[in-house]
Amino acid sequence: MYYIKRYWRIIFPIFFICLSWALSATEGAQSEADSSWWATFFGLSNAFTRKLAHVFLFGAIGYSLTSFVKGLNSAIFPTHSQIIYPIILTAVYAAIDEVHQITVAGRSGEVGDVFLDTVAGIGGVLIYIAIFCFFRLWRMRHLYKKYA
């Protein structure tokens, strides 16, 4: 039971990585049509919508990887390795994803997208750390008041 409780968080990074892989495997014309539909739905430009999708998807990957790595250790607050490893894993996957896009008809891999994906992953990591530390400090403060 302890191992299940400890490792269940791997489901979310796997889900977001599979979603990213599936979206990257879409051929160029179909991908362009899909992003055009979402762009008109939200009233944004097509290029901005595509970059926004990168930010949300890789931010979610960074967030969920940080949750998984943090769950492996019982430290009170996240350590530097629990912050660095998800960033490195997100950057490596971003590069792998762009190489995968080169092999898909009508798609291209861009170094700028790898940089954007890495920055989005860093944002996801920072959001997780901020939320985790806020709630940990809030809980510690209330426990201190309760027993003081």
C-alpha positions in Angstrom: 0.0 0.0 0.0 2.9 2.4 0.8 4.3 2.0 -2.7 1.0 2.7 -4.4 0.5 5.8 -2.3 4.1 6.9 -3.2 4.0 6.2 -6.9 0.5 7.1 -8.0 1.6 10.6 -9.0 3.4 9.2 -12.1 0.0 8.9 -13.8 -0.2 12.6 -14.5 3.2 13.1 -16.1 2.6 10.1 -18.3 -0.8 11.4 -19.3 0.5 14.8 -20.3 3.5 13.3 -22.1 1.2 10.9 -24.1 -1.1 13.8 -24.9 1.9 15.9 -26.1 3.2 13.0 -28.2 -0.2 12.4 -29.8 -0.6 16.1 -30.7 2.9 16.1 -32.1 2.1 13.0 -34.2 -0.8 14.9 -36.0 0.1 15.7 -39.6 0.7 19.3 -40.6 -2.6 20.0 -42.3 -4.7 18.5 -39.6 -2.7 20.2 -36.9 -3.1 23.5 -38.7 -6.9 23.0 -39.0 -7.2 22.0 -35.3 -5.3 25.1 -34.1 -7.2 27.4 -36.5 -10.5 26.1 -34.9 -9.3 26.8 -31.4 -7.9 30.2 -32.5 -11.3 31.3 -33.9 -13.0 29.8 -30.8 -10.9 32.0 -28.4 -10.6 34.9 -30.8 -6.8 34.7 -30.9 -4.3 34.4 -33.7 -3.3 31.0 -34.9 0.4 31.4 -34.0 -0.4 32.6 -30.5 -2.8 29.8 -29.9 -0.1 27.2 -30.9 2.4 28.8 -28.6 -0.1 29.0 -25.8 -0.8 25.3 -26.2 2.9 24.6 -25.8 3.0 26.7 -22.6 0.0 25.0 -21.0 1.0 21.5 -22.0 4.7 21.7 -20.9 3.7 23.8 -17.8 1.5 20.8 -16.8 4.3 18.4 -17.5 6.7 20.4 -15.3 4.1 20.7 -12.5 3.2 17.0 -12.5 6.9 15.9 -12.7 7.6 18.1 -9.7 4.7 16.6 -7.8 6.0 13.1 -8.6 9.6 13.8 -7.6 8.5 15.6 -4.4 6.3 12.6 -3.6 9.3 10.3 -3.6 11.0 12.2 -0.7 9.5 13.1 2.6 11.4 16.3 3.1 9.3 19.1 4.7 10.2 21.6 1.9 11.4 20.8 -1.6 15.1 20.4 -2.0 17.2 21.7 -4.9 17.3 18.3 -6.6 13.5 18.1 -6.4 13.4 21.3 -8.4 16.3 20.7 -10.9 15.3 17.1 -12.0 11.8 18.0 -13.2 13.3 21.0 -15.2 15.9 18.8 -16.8 13.4 16.1 -17.6 11.0 18.6 -19.1 13.8 20.1 -21.3 14.9 16.7 -22.5 11.4 15.7 -23.3 10.9 19.1 -25.2 13.9 18.3 -27.3 12.7 14.7 -28.0 9.2 16.1 -28.9 10.6 18.5 -31.4 12.8 15.8 -33.0 9.6 13.6 -33.2 7.8 16.5 -35.0 10.5 16.5 -37.7 9.5 12.9 -38.6 5.8 13.8 -39.1 4.7 14.9 -42.5 4.1 18.7 -42.7 5.6 19.4 -39.3 8.9 21.0 -38.3 10.9 21.0 -35.2 12.1 24.4 -33.9 14.8 25.2 -31.3 12.6 28.2 -30.2 9.9 25.7 -29.2 12.3 23.7 -27.1 13.2 26.9 -25.3 9.6 27.9 -24.9 8.7 24.4 -23.6 11.6 24.5 -21.1 10.5 27.9 -19.8 6.9 26.7 -19.5 8.2 23.7 -17.6 10.1 26.0 -15.3 6.9 27.9 -14.8 5.0 24.8 -13.9 7.7 23.8 -11.4 7.7 27.2 -9.8 3.9 27.1 -9.5 4.0 23.8 -7.8 6.7 24.9 -5.4 4.8 28.1 -4.6 1.5 26.2 -3.9 3.2 23.5 -1.9 5.2 25.9 0.3 2.2 28.1 0.8 0.0 25.3 2.1 2.9 23.8 4.1 3.5 27.1 5.9 -0.2 27.7 6.4 -0.6 24.2 7.9 2.5 24.7 10.2 1.2 28.1 11.3 -2.2 26.7 12.2 -0.7 23.7 14.1 1.6 26.1 16.0 -1.5 28.2 17.0 -3.4 25.1 18.0 -0.7 23.7 20.3 0.9 27.0 21.5 
